[in-house]
C-alpha cells in the first residue's frame, strides 16, 4: 500500500499525541505494538498514514500493507504487500547483504524477491516452509531490516487478513524481533480473531502494546474537514469522516432497487454511494465492477480482461474513475486501489450475481494464461466453479496441496471448496473420503483439531475398507490433541473388534494407537499391554522396523509407573534398536524417539535423552511432522534445563509454545507453557515464569500424561519465588494431589516432592513437608533408580536442615552433589548450595564459604540467576565479599533486568515511593510491586535500601 498524498489531519489531538509517543518509545526502546480500532470509515487508515509520514520524517523505515475483504484465501497476502516492494527497492544484492538465516522460508511471504531467485543466489527455494519456520524467518528479517534504523510496519484492515498472515502477526506480537520494530495495526473494533486478540492482550499486560480507540469527529471538526458547515450530513454520518465525505460528495436522494453496502454502512451513506455509482458511464461502471473482482489494489490490464473491454476503452474508463476519485494510484506503477474498501464492497455487492460468476471465470482464465500461481487462479475458481466441474476441483485440490505446509487454513478452504463441487453420486464415495481426509489434514495442520475431528467423523459414516481405517486413526489423534483420549479409545476398540484376529500391520497400528490413548490417560498398565500385543504381532509378521520401534511405548509406560527396575537393560537395548534404523525408516515412527527420551529423562539419563530428541527434531523438520516436533521440542526444554543450558531450554520451550498454539491443542499448550514457566524460573525471570504458568492455569485444560500436576506445579513454584510461598504451597498441594502426590506419575513423585518440600519449608510448615517427603521417598524406592534416590535425598537434606540437623543435612547434600555432577550438573550445583548452607549452620565457616563459592560459580555459569543469587546471599551473610551480579553494559544499570525493571529500579533508588513511580510511569501500584519483587530476586537484595546501594554501586566507574 503506497502512502499516498496526505493532507492536514483534522482534529485527533489525543490520537496524534499517542502516535508521537509510540515513535518516541521506538527510538528509546525495543519497539512494540500499536493497535488502532474503530468502526468502518472512522479514520483508522488516515491515522496509519499519519504515523507512516511521522515515522518517515524522523528517519524510520516504513513498510505498509493492507488486507482485502475478498482475498482472504491468498496466503501471506498482507505481509507480501508490505514486504515485497521494500525488498524490491533493496535489490537482490541488498537482500543478500542482510544475511538472512533462512531466506527460503520467506518465499511465500516475499515472492517477488525470494521465490524463483537464481540458483545459488542464496535467496530462493522451491520447497514450502512450515508456518513456524516462516514465523522465525519473518522475525529474523524484520530484526535485520531494523538494525540500521528503526522500522515501522503499518498494517491496515487486519480484520480481513488471511489466516496465514494473522498467524504470523500473532507470533510476532507474542515474540517480537529483538530490534526497534513498531507494529501498527488498524482493525474494526471487536473483529480481530481470538488468537491475535489474546496475543495483543498479553502484550498490553506486559506494557509492550497500546491501543487507540478512534472516536467520531465533533461538529466543529466535521466542518473543518468539509470546509463548510456540515448541516444535516453531520447527524446522518454520526461524525464518521468517511460517511461525512461521502454524503457531501453526492447528496442523498431516493434510490430505487437494491442499495449496495446496506447493512455494512448506514442507509443514507449506502444510498449516496449508489447515487455516485449510478452517475458513471456504462464502461466506467463495468471496469469498476471488474476491478472489484480482480482485487484491491488491481492492475488495469486484468480488470480490462475481466470487463471484456479493449485497451482504449478501458483506459478511458480508468480516467473517468480517477477523475471521480473512486480509485487512486498506489506506490507500484500500473496498480490502482479503491478510494475505500467500503466502495469496493458496494461495487461488488451491486454487480449481478450471474455477471460475477462469469467475471471470476474470466479472471481465472486470464491469470492462468499469464502463468500466475495456482492459488491466485484457485481464488477465482472457488467463486465460479460448478458441481461436477472436474477441472475446477483439480485446481482447488492442487492449490490446497500447495498451501498445506505454509498456509494450512487456506488449504482447508480450497479443500472445502472442492468438496462442494463434488457430485453426490454413489460412485464418488471413495473420492469424497480421500478429499475429506485431505480437508481434515489441512484443518488439523491449521490448528483446528475440532473441525478436523468433525470432518473425519462425517467421513466415517459412509467410509469402508482401507479408507475407513485411515480415517479412524486420524480421528484418534484429533481426539488426543483435543484432550479427549477416552473417545478415541472407544472408537479404536470398536475397530479392533471388527478386524480379523490374525496379525497384520493394521492390527499393530490399532494396538499402538490404543496404547497411545491409554498412555495419555495415564492408564500405564493398559498402555504396556497394548504395546506387548503389538510387539507380538510385529514379530509374527516379521516386520523388523516395527519390532525395533514398538518396545518404546511399553518401556515408557513401565518407567512412568516407577517400575524401571523391571526393564533391566531395556533402555539401552531400545536405544540400540532405534539406532539401527535408517532416517527414512524412523521418520514414519518418530514418536518412538520422544518415548525413549521421556523414559531416559525419568531415569536421569539427560545426555542420552537429548541425543534422541535432537535426532528426532532433525527428522521432524525434514519430514514436516509438526505435532511430533512439538512433543520433541517441549521435552527438550526440561532436559536442557537439567544440563545447565538455560538459554537453549527457554528457546525450545518458546518454540513448543508457538507450535502448540498453531496446533490448537489445549493440553499440549498447557504442557508447553508449564515447561516455559519452569525454564524462565530457573533462569531467574520470575515475572515471565509467573505469567506463563497463570495463563496455562486459566485455560482450564485438563493435563494429560505429558503434564501431570501441571500447571499448578509450575504456578506454585513461581508464586513462591515471587514472595508468595503460602499461595504457592496451596496451589501445588491441590495440583499434585495432596501430600500423597497421587495426581503425579509415580516416576515423577520424587521430583514433585523435592519441589513441594522446598515451598512448604519456606512457609515454615516442616511437618507437612515431612509427609510429602515420605511420599517422595516411597516412590523413589519403588522406582529403584539412583536418580529417584538422589532427588529424594536432596529434599531430605533440606528437611534435615529445617529440623536443625545441619551436619546430617550437609552429608546428604554432599552425597547428592557428588552423584549428580556428571549427569545433572544443575541439580549437583543446587545440592552444593544446600551443602554450603548446612555447613554454615553447623558453624564450619571456611568449609561453607568454599562450598558456596563453588556453587555460586557453577550456577552463574549455567545462567541460573535465582539460585546463583541465593548463593550470593549466603556468602554475604558469612561476611564473604562477592562480586556484584552481572551488569548489563548496554544500559549502565544493574542486570539482568528488563528495560522497564531498570527504569523502576532507578526511580526507587532516587527515593520515589511505589505510588509516585506508578504515577510517573502510568502503571498501577500493584504492577510496580510485582516488578519490584522480580528486581529484588534478580539482584539478590531484600529491601529498598539494598536496592539503592546496588544501583549506586553499579553506577560507580570501575577502578583504574
C-alpha positions, 0 to 999 in steps of 0.5 A, spaced: 500 500 500 503 506 497 502 512 502 499 516 498 498 524 498 496 526 505 493 532 507 492 536 514 489 531 519 483 534 522 482 534 529 485 527 533 489 531 538 489 525 543 490 520 537 496 524 534 499 525 541 499 517 542 502 516 535 508 521 537 509 517 543 509 510 540 515 513 535 518 516 541 518 509 545 521 506 538 527 510 538 528 509 546 526 502 546 525 495 543 519 497 539 512 494 540 505 494 538 500 499 536 493 497 535 488 502 532 480 500 532 474 503 530 468 502 526 468 502 518 470 509 515 472 512 522 479 514 520 483 508 522 487 508 515 488 516 515 491 515 522 496 509 519 498 514 514 499 519 519 504 515 523 507 512 516 509 520 514 511 521 522 515 515 522 518 517 515 520 524 517 524 522 523 528 517 519 524 510 520 523 505 515 516 504 513 513 498 510 505 498 509 500 493 507 493 492 507 488 486 507 482 485 502 475 483 504 475 478 498 482 475 498 482 472 504 484 465 501 491 468 498 496 466 503 501 471 506 497 476 502 498 482 507 505 481 509 507 480 501 504 487 500 508 490 505 514 486 504 515 485 497 516 492 494 521 494 500 525 488 498 524 490 491 527 497 492 533 493 496 535 489 490 537 482 490 544 484 492 541 488 498 537 482 500 543 478 500 547 483 504 542 482 510 544 475 511 538 472 512 538 465 516 533 462 512 531 466 506 527 460 503 522 460 508 520 467 506 518 465 499 511 465 500 511 471 504 516 475 499 515 472 492 517 477 488 524 477 491 525 470 494 521 465 490 524 463 483 531 467 485 537 464 481 540 458 483 545 459 488 543 466 489 542 464 496 535 467 496 530 462 493 527 455 494 522 451 491 520 447 497 514 450 502 516 452 509 512 450 515 508 456 518 513 456 524 519 456 520 516 462 516 514 465 523 522 465 525 524 467 518 519 473 518 522 475 525 529 474 523 528 479 517 524 484 520 530 484 526 535 485 520 531 490 516 531 494 523 538 494 525 540 500 521 534 504 523 528 503 526 522 500 522 515 501 522 510 496 519 503 499 518 498 494 517 491 496 515 484 492 515 487 486 519 480 484 520 480 481 513 487 478 513 488 471 511 489 466 516 496 465 514 498 472 515 494 473 522 498 467 524 504 470 523 502 477 526 500 473 532 507 470 533 510 476 532 506 480 537 507 474 542 515 474 540 517 480 537 524 481 533 529 483 538 530 490 534 526 497 534 520 494 530 513 498 531 507 494 529 501 498 527 495 495 526 488 498 524 482 493 525 474 494 526 473 494 533 471 487 536 473 483 529 480 481 530 480 473 531 481 470 538 488 468 537 491 475 535 486 478 540 489 474 546 496 475 543 495 483 543 492 482 550 498 479 553 502 484 550 498 490 553 499 486 560 506 486 559 506 494 557 509 492 550 502 494 546 497 500 546 491 501 543 487 507 540 480 507 540 478 512 534 472 516 536 467 520 531 469 527 529 465 533 533 461 538 529 466 543 529 471 538 526 466 535 521 466 542 518 473 543 518 474 537 514 468 539 509 470 546 509 463 548 510 458 547 515 456 540 515 448 541 516 444 535 516 450 530 513 453 531 520 447 527 524 446 522 518 454 520 518 454 520 526 461 524 525 464 518 521 469 522 516 468 517 511 460 517 511 461 525 512 465 525 505 461 521 502 454 524 503 457 531 501 460 528 495 453 526 492 447 528 496 442 523 498 436 522 494 431 516 493 434 510 490 430 505 487 432 497 487 437 494 491 442 499 495 449 496 495 453 496 502 446 496 506 447 493 512 455 494 512 454 502 512 448 506 514 442 507 509 443 514 507 451 513 506 449 506 502 444 510 498 449 516 496 454 511 494 449 508 489 447 515 487 455 516 485 455 509 482 449 510 478 452 517 475 458 513 471 458 511 464 456 504 462 464 502 461 466 506 467 461 502 471 463 495 468 471 496 469 469 498 476 465 492 477 471 488 474 476 491 478 472 489 484 473 482 482 480 482 480 482 485 487 484 491 491 489 494 489 488 491 481 492 492 475 488 495 469 490 490 464 486 484 468 480 488 470 480 490 462 480 482 461 475 481 466 470 487 463 471 484 456 473 491 454 479 493 449 485 497 451 482 504 449 476 503 452 478 501 458 483 506 459 478 511 458 474 508 463 480 508 468 480 516 467 473 517 468 474 513 475 480 517 477 477 523 475 471 521 480 476 519 485 473 512 486 480 509 485 487 512 486 494 510 484 498 506 489 506 506 490 507 500 484 506 503 477 500 500 473 496 498 480 490 502 482 486 501 489 479 503 491 478 510 494 475 505 500 474 498 501 467 500 503 466 502 495 469 496 493 464 492 497 458 496 494 461 495 487 461 488 488 455 487 492 451 491 486 454 487 480 449 481 478 450 475 481 450 471 474 455 477 471 460 475 477 460 468 476 462 469 469 467 475 471 471 470 476 471 465 470 474 470 466 479 472 471 481 465 472 482 464 465 486 470 464 491 469 470 492 462 468 494 464 461 499 469 464 502 463 468 500 466 475 500 461 481 495 456 482 492 459 488 491 466 485 487 462 479 484 457 485 481 464 488 477 465 482 475 458 481 472 457 488 467 463 486 465 460 479 466 453 479 460 448 478 458 441 481 461 436 477 466 441 474 472 436 474 477 441 472 475 446 477 476 441 483 483 439 480 485 446 481 482 447 488 485 440 490 492 442 487 492 449 490 490 446 497 496 441 496 500 447 495 498 451 501 498 445 506 505 446 509 505 454 509 498 456 509 494 450 512 487 454 513 487 456 506 488 449 504 482 447 508 478 452 504 480 450 497 479 443 500 472 445 502 471 448 496 472 442 492 468 438 496 462 442 494 463 441 487 463 434 488 457 430 485 453 426 490 453 420 486 454 413 489 460 412 485 464 418 488 464 415 495 471 413 495 473 420 492 469 424 497 473 420 503 480 421 500 478 429 499 475 429 506 481 426 509 485 431 505 480 437 508 481 434 515 489 434 514 489 441 512 484 443 518 488 439 523 495 442 520 491 449 521 490 448 528 483 446 528 483 439 531 475 440 532 473 441 525 478 436 523 475 431 528 468 433 525 470 432 518 473 425 519 467 423 523 462 425 517 467 421 513 466 415 517 459 414 516 459 412 509 467 410 509 469 402 508 475 398 507 482 401 507 479 408 507 475 407 513 481 405 517 485 411 515 480 415 517 479 412 524 486 413 526 486 420 524 480 421 528 484 418 534 489 423 534 484 429 533 481 426 539 488 426 543 490 433 541 483 435 543 484 432 550 479 427 549 483 420 549 477 416 552 473 417 545 478 415 541 479 409 545 472 407 544 472 408 537 479 404 536 476 398 540 470 398 536 475 397 530 479 392 533 473 388 534 471 388 527 478 386 524 480 379 523 484 376 529 490 374 525 496 379 525 497 384 520 500 391 520 493 394 521 492 390 527 499 393 530 497 400 528 490 399 532 494 396 538 499 402 538 494 407 537 490 404 543 496 404 547 497 411 545 490 413 548 491 409 554 498 412 555 495 419 555 490 417 560 495 415 564 492 408 564 500 405 564 498 398 565 493 398 559 498 402 555 504 396 556 499 391 554 497 394 548 504 395 546 506 387 548 500 385 543 503 389 538 510 387 539 507 380 538 504 381 532 510 385 529 514 379 530 509 374 527 509 378 521 516 379 521 516 386 520 523 388 523 522 396 523 516 395 527 519 390 532 525 395 533 520 401 534 514 398 538 518 396 545 518 404 546 511 405 548 511 399 553 518 401 556 515 408 557 509 406 560 513 401 565 518 407 567 512 412 568 509 407 573 516 407 577 517 400 575 524 401 571 527 396 575 523 391 571 526 393 564 533 391 566 537 393 560 531 395 556 533 402 555 539 401 552 537 395 548 531 400 545 536 405 544 540 400 540 534 398 536 532 405 534 539 406 532 539 401 527 534 404 523 535 408 517 532 416 517 527 414 512 525 408 516 524 412 523 521 418 520 514 414 519 515 412 527 518 418 530 514 418 536 518 412 538 524 417 539 520 422 544 518 415 548 525 413 549 527 420 551 521 421 556 523 414 559 531 416 559 529 423 562 525 419 568 531 415 569 536 421 569 539 419 563 539 427 560 545 426 555 542 420 552 535 423 552 537 429 548 541 425 543 534 422 541 530 428 541 535 432 537 535 426 532 528 426 532 527 434 531 532 433 525 527 428 522 521 432 524 523 438 520 525 434 514 519 430 514 514 436 516 511 432 522 509 438 526 505 435 532 511 430 533 516 436 533 512 439 538 512 433 543 520 433 541 521 440 542 517 441 549 521 435 552 527 438 550 526 444 554 526 440 561 532 436 559 536 442 557 534 445 563 537 439 567 544 440 563 545 447 565 543 450 558 538 455 560 538 459 554 537 453 549 531 450 554 527 457 554 528 457 546 525 450 545 520 451 550 518 458 546 518 454 540 513 448 543 509 454 545 508 457 538 507 450 535 502 448 540 498 454 539 498 453 531 496 446 533 490 448 537 491 443 542 489 445 549 493 440 553 499 440 549 499 448 550 498 447 557 504 442 557 508 447 553 507 453 557 508 449 564 515 447 561 516 455 559 514 457 566 519 452 569 525 454 564 524 462 565 524 460 573 530 457 573 533 462 569 531 467 574 525 471 570 520 470 575 515 475 572 515 471 565 515 464 569 509 467 573 505 469 567 506 463 563 504 458 568 497 463 570 495 463 563 496 455 562 492 455 569 486 459 566 485 455 560 482 450 564 485 444 560 485 438 563 493 435 563 494 429 560 500 424 561 505 429 558 503 434 564 501 431 570 500 436 576 501 441 571 500 447 571 499 448 578 506 445 579 509 450 575 504 456 578 506 454 585 513 454 584 513 461 581 508 464 586 513 462 591 519 465 588 515 471 587 514 472 595 508 468 595 510 461 598 503 460 602 499 461 595 504 457 592 504 451 597 496 451 596 496 451 589 501 445 588 498 441 594 491 441 590 495 440 583 499 434 585 494 431 589 495 432 596 501 430 600 500 423 597 502 426 590 497 421 587 495 426 581 503 425 579 506 419 575 509 415 580 516 416 576 515 423 577 513 423 585 520 424 587 521 430 583 514 433 585 516 432 592 523 435 592 519 441 589 513 441 594 518 440 600 522 446 598 515 451 598 512 448 604 519 449 608 519 456 606 512 457 609 515 454 615 510 448 615 516 442 616 511 437 618 507 437 612 513 437 608 515 431 612 509 427 609 510 429 602 517 427 603 515 420 605 511 420 599 517 422 595 521 417 598 516 411 597 516 412 590 523 413 589 524 406 592 519 403 588 522 406 582 529 403 584 533 408 580 539 412 583 536 418 580 529 417 584 534 416 590 538 422 589 532 427 588 529 424 594 535 425 598 536 432 596 529 434 599 531 430 605 537 434 606 533 440 606 528 437 611 534 435 615 536 442 615 529 445 617 529 440 623 536 443 625 540 437 623 545 441 619 551 436 619 546 430 617 543 435 612 550 437 609 552 429 608 546 428 604 547 434 600 554 432 599 552 425 597 547 428 592 552 433 589 557 428 588 552 423 584 549 428 580 555 432 577 556 428 571 549 427 569 545 433 572 550 438 573 544 443 575 541 439 580 549 437 583 550 445 583 543 446 587 545 440 592 552 444 593 548 450 595 544 446 600 551 443 602 554 450 603 548 452 607 548 446 612 555 447 613 554 454 615 549 452 620 553 447 623 558 453 624 564 450 619 565 457 616 571 456 611 568 449 609 561 453 607 564 459 604 568 454 599 562 450 598 558 456 596 563 459 592 563 453 588 556 453 587 555 460 586 560 459 580 557 453 577 550 456 577 552 463 574 555 459 569 549 455 567 545 462 567 541 460 573 540 467 576 535 465 582 539 460 585 546 463 583 543 469 587 541 465 593 548 463 593 550 470 593 546 471 599 549 466 603 556 468 602 554 475 604 551 473 610 558 469 612 561 476 611 564 473 604 565 479 599 562 477 592 562 480 586 556 484 584 551 480 579 552 481 572 551 488 569 548 489 563 553 494 559 548 496 554 544 500 559 549 502 565 544 499 570 544 493 574 542 486 570 539 482 568 533 486 568 528 488 563 528 495 560 522 497 564 525 493 571 531 498 570 527 504 569 523 502 576 529 500 579 532 507 578 526 511 580 526 507 587 533 508 588 532 516 587 527 515 593 520 515 589 515 511 593 511 505 589 505 510 588 509 516 585 513 511 580 506 508 578 504 515 577 510 517 573 510 511 569 502 510 568 502 503 571 498 501 577 501 500 584 500 493 584 504 492 577 510 496 580 510 491 586 510 485 582 516 488 578 519 490 584 519 483 587 522 480 580 528 486 581 529 484 588 530 476 586 534 478 580 539 482 584 539 478 590 537 484 595 531 484 600 529 491 601 529 498 598 535 500 601 539 494 598 536 496 592 539 503 592 546 501 594 546 496 588 544 501 583 549 506 586 554 501 586 553 499 579 553 506 577 560 507 580 566 507 574 570 501 575 577 502 578 583 504 574 
